Amino acid sequence: MKYNKPPLDIQGQCDVLEKRGLIIPDTHRIVNHLENIGYYRLSAYMLPYKIVGKNEFKSGTTWDNVYDLYVFDRKLRLLLFDTIERIEVGVRSQIIYHLSLKYGSHWHDNKDIFKPIQKYKKHDKNRYTIDVYDKIQDHIRSIMQSNSTEVFIKHYKSKYKEPQNPPCWMSVETLYFRHLSLICEGLKDKDDLKKLAAHFGVKKIEIFNSWLHTINFVRNICAHHSRLWNRELNIIPAKLLKPDVNKKWISNIETIQSSRIYYILCIINYFLQTINPSFKLKDKLMLLFDEFKSIDNRYMGFPENWEQEDIWK
């Protein structure tokens, strides 16, 4: 089948929406939204208001319903991006601290502390490899060669000739979240990772790695402004059945949908209990739901009376 839909101007887009039953009380407003956000991006927020199996809107649906859902999702992404930044900084700090004390200032240049090249098979049976050490070195090398690099990197280059790479508290500071996740996945000595995970109240390193991998995935969704609120994640975080005795967690973990954003919020809040206990994620969520009362958070995996769970008290 060949795609042959012609592009429509803004007025044509408005006409199509009205023909499908959407109520448009203010044409000027919808024109402004379509011009500055785009029909395709906004179309994802039209789906909950359409009749199942038809390309028609449910009776009484207005443009405000669609736009409010878009704004809600945008504010949710901004909230998560803010909290994930705190986790990224906290995890980075602990990686630098633990590994530098054991292996020295330039552990990132020590190939022996990482697993050898790992080979994996995708669902489509194609194979791919991951060389954690090589990926880290490639990134640091690109930073060192960049003309727009950080001031502290420029200072190191101007003052020191050896080693070629700056110490870990400089080099690792330039790494992205995905690099931090790869480091944890790629450490050869499991005790190194156990200490890192234990700092955040996670006993099983498999769960810790799964959480970092998923948080990085969600971070990228937020960074690329993609739909998040009712998304079913295709990278699913492992369930924590035995939390740290000193930390609050979910009482009914077996019933939680781990592919929905609610469980990600619980994971983030679990990290925040170590990294930033004063950050009131629950209060910020409650304010967001209060601002957008029409949003049904069940599509996000929120259970009934979620705010009464220990993790949110």
C-alpha positions in Angstrom: 0.0 0.0 0.0 1.4 3.4 -1.0 1.0 6.5 1.2 -0.8 9.1 -0.8 -2.4 11.5 1.7 -1.8 15.1 0.5 -0.7 17.8 3.0 -3.3 20.2 4.3 -3.0 23.9 5.2 -4.1 25.0 8.6 -7.7 25.8 7.6 -7.9 22.4 5.9 -6.8 20.8 9.1 -9.5 22.7 11.1 -12.1 21.6 8.6 -11.2 17.9 8.9 -11.4 18.1 12.7 -14.8 19.8 12.6 -16.0 17.2 10.0 -15.0 14.5 12.5 -17.1 16.0 15.2 -14.7 18.1 17.2 -16.2 21.3 18.7 -14.0 24.3 18.0 -15.3 27.3 19.9 -12.4 29.6 19.0 -10.9 29.1 15.5 -8.1 31.7 16.0 -6.9 29.7 19.1 -6.8 26.4 17.3 -5.0 27.9 14.3 -2.4 29.2 16.7 -1.9 25.8 18.3 -1.8 24.0 15.0 0.8 26.5 13.6 3.1 26.3 16.6 2.7 22.7 17.8 1.6 20.8 14.7 -1.3 18.7 13.8 0.6 15.4 14.0 2.0 15.9 17.5 -1.4 17.0 18.7 -3.2 14.0 17.0 -1.8 11.7 19.7 -3.8 13.6 22.3 -7.0 13.3 20.2 -7.1 9.4 20.4 -8.6 9.2 23.9 -11.5 11.3 22.7 -12.3 9.3 19.6 -14.9 6.6 19.2 -13.3 3.2 19.3 -12.8 1.9 15.8 -13.8 5.1 14.1 -12.0 8.3 13.1 -14.7 10.4 14.8 -14.8 12.3 18.1 -17.0 11.3 20.9 -20.1 13.6 21.3 -19.3 16.8 23.2 -15.5 16.7 22.7 -14.0 20.2 22.4 -10.6 21.4 21.3 -9.9 22.4 24.9 -10.1 18.7 25.9 -7.4 17.8 23.4 -5.2 20.8 24.2 -5.5 20.4 28.0 -4.3 16.8 27.7 -1.3 18.0 25.6 -0.4 20.6 28.3 -0.8 18.1 31.1 1.5 15.7 29.4 4.0 18.5 28.8 4.0 19.5 32.5 4.3 15.8 33.5 7.4 15.4 31.3 9.0 18.6 32.7 8.4 17.3 36.3 9.9 13.9 35.5 12.9 15.5 33.7 13.5 17.6 36.8 13.5 14.6 39.1 15.5 12.4 36.8 18.2 15.0 36.6 18.5 14.7 40.4 18.9 10.9 40.1 21.4 11.3 37.3 23.6 13.6 39.4 23.3 11.3 42.4 24.2 8.2 40.6 27.1 9.9 38.8 28.4 11.1 42.2 28.3 7.7 43.7 30.0 6.0 40.7 32.8 8.5 40.8 33.2 8.2 44.6 33.1 4.4 45.0 35.2 3.5 41.9 37.8 6.2 42.5 38.5 5.1 46.1 39.0 1.5 44.9 40.7 2.0 41.5 42.1 5.5 41.6 41.5 8.8 39.9 41.6 7.3 36.3 39.6 4.1 36.7 37.7 5.0 33.5 40.9 4.4 31.6 41.4 1.0 33.2 40.0 -1.6 30.7 40.4 -4.4 33.2 37.6 -3.3 35.5 35.0 -3.7 32.7 33.5 -6.8 31.3 34.9 -7.9 27.9 32.9 -7.2 24.8 29.3 -8.4 25.3 27.4 -10.1 22.5 23.6 -10.0 22.4 20.8 -11.2 20.1 17.9 -9.0 19.3 14.3 -10.2 18.9 14.8 -10.2 15.1 17.8 -12.6 15.7 20.3 -10.0 14.5 23.4 -9.8 16.8 25.0 -6.7 18.2 27.9 -6.1 20.6 28.5 -3.7 23.5 32.0 -2.6 24.5 31.4 -0.4 27.5 35.1 0.7 27.9 35.3 1.6 24.2 32.0 3.7 24.3 33.2 5.6 27.4 36.6 6.3 25.8 35.0 7.4 22.5 32.9 9.9 24.3 35.7 11.3 26.4 37.9 11.5 23.3 35.2 13.5 21.5 34.9 15.9 24.4 38.7 16.4 24.6 38.8 17.2 20.9 35.8 19.5 20.9 36.3 23.3 20.7 33.2 23.9 22.7 34.0 21.7 25.6 33.6 22.5 29.3 35.9 25.1 31.0 37.4 22.5 33.4 38.4 20.2 30.5 40.1 23.1 28.8 41.9 23.9 32.0 43.2 20.3 32.3 44.3 20.2 28.7 46.3 23.5 29.1 48.0 22.4 32.4 48.6 18.7 32.1 50.1 16.5 29.4 49.7 13.1 31.2 47.4 11.2 31.5 45.7 12.2 28.3 42.3 12.0 29.9 41.3 14.1 32.9 40.5 12.3 36.3 37.2 10.6 36.7 35.6 13.6 38.6 36.1 15.6 35.4 35.7 12.9 32.7 32.7 11.2 34.1 31.0 14.5 34.7 30.8 14.8 30.9 29.1 11.4 30.4 25.4 11.1 29.6 22.9 9.1 31.7 23.1 6.2 29.2 26.8 6.0 29.8 26.3 5.8 33.6 23.8 3.0 33.0 26.3 1.2 30.7 29.1 1.6 33.4 26.9 -0.1 36.0 26.0 -2.9 33.5 29.6 -3.3 32.4 31.5 -3.5 35.7 33.3 -6.8 35.9 33.4 -7.1 39.7 29.8 -7.5 41.0 30.8 -6.2 44.4 31.5 -2.8 42.8 27.9 -2.6 41.6 26.4 -4.1 44.8 27.9 -1.2 46.8 26.4 1.3 44.4 23.0 -0.3 44.3 23.0 -0.8 48.1 23.6 3.0 48.5 20.2 3.5 46.9 18.5 0.7 48.8 18.5 -1.9 46.1 19.9 -5.3 47.0 19.8 -7.0 43.6 22.1 -5.6 41.0 19.8 -6.9 38.2 17.0 -4.7 39.5 19.3 -1.7 39.9 20.5 -2.0 36.3 16.9 -2.5 35.0 15.8 0.6 36.8 18.7 2.8 35.4 18.0 1.5 31.9 14.3 2.3 32.1 14.9 5.7 33.7 17.2 6.6 30.9 14.6 5.5 28.4 11.9 7.7 30.1 14.4 10.6 30.3 14.9 10.4 26.5 11.1 10.4 26.0 11.0 13.6 28.0 14.0 15.2 26.3 12.4 14.5 22.8 9.0 15.8 23.9 7.2 12.6 23.1 3.9 11.5 24.6 4.3 10.1 28.0 1.2 10.2 30.2 -0.6 7.0 29.0 2.3 5.3 27.3 2.9 1.6 27.7 6.7 1.3 28.0 8.4 -1.3 25.8 11.4 -1.2 28.2 9.9 -2.6 31.4 11.6 -2.1 34.8 12.0 -5.1 37.1 9.8 -5.2 40.2 11.3 -4.7 43.6 9.8 -7.3 45.9 12.1 -6.8 48.9 12.9 -3.1 49.5 15.3 -1.7 52.0 13.9 -1.9 55.5 14.6 1.8 56.0 12.8 3.0 52.9 9.2 3.2 51.9 7.8 1.2 49.0 4.6 -0.1 47.4 2.6 -2.5 49.5 0.7 -4.2 46.6 3.6 -4.5 44.2 2.2 -7.6 42.5 -0.8 -5.6 41.2 1.1 -2.7 39.8 1.5 -2.4 36.0 5.2 -2.1 35.7 4.9 -0.9 32.0 3.0 2.2 33.0 4.3 5.6 34.2 3.0 5.2 37.8 5.6 2.5 38.5 8.3 4.7 37.1 7.2 7.5 39.5 7.4 5.0 42.4 11.0 4.0 41.3 12.0 7.7 41.1 10.5 8.4 44.5 12.4 5.5 45.9 15.7 7.0 44.6 14.7 10.4 45.9 14.4 9.0 49.5 18.2 8.7 49.3 19.2 11.5 47.0 16.8 14.3 47.9 14.3 13.4 50.7 12.9 16.9 50.9 11.7 16.8 47.3 7.9 16.4 47.6 7.1 14.5 44.4 3.6 13.5 45.7 2.7 17.2 46.3 3.8 18.2 42.8 1.7 15.3 41.3 -1.3 16.3 43.4 -1.0 19.9 42.2 -0.8 18.7 38.6 -3.9 16.5 38.9 -5.7 19.3 40.7 -4.9 21.6 37.8 -6.2 19.1 35.2 -9.1 17.5 37.0 -10.4 15.9 33.7 -7.4 13.7 33.3 -8.0 10.1 34.3 -4.8 8.9 35.9 -5.9 5.2 35.6 -4.5 5.3 32.1 -1.1 6.0 33.7 -1.4 2.9 35.9 -2.3 4.8 39.1 -4.3 2.6 41.5 -7.2 3.8 43.5 -6.2 5.8 46.6 -2.5 5.8 45.4 -1.7 8.7 47.6 -2.4 6.6 50.7 0.5 4.2 49.9 3.4 4.3 52.3 5.8 5.4 49.5 3.9 8.6 49.1 3.4 9.4 52.8 
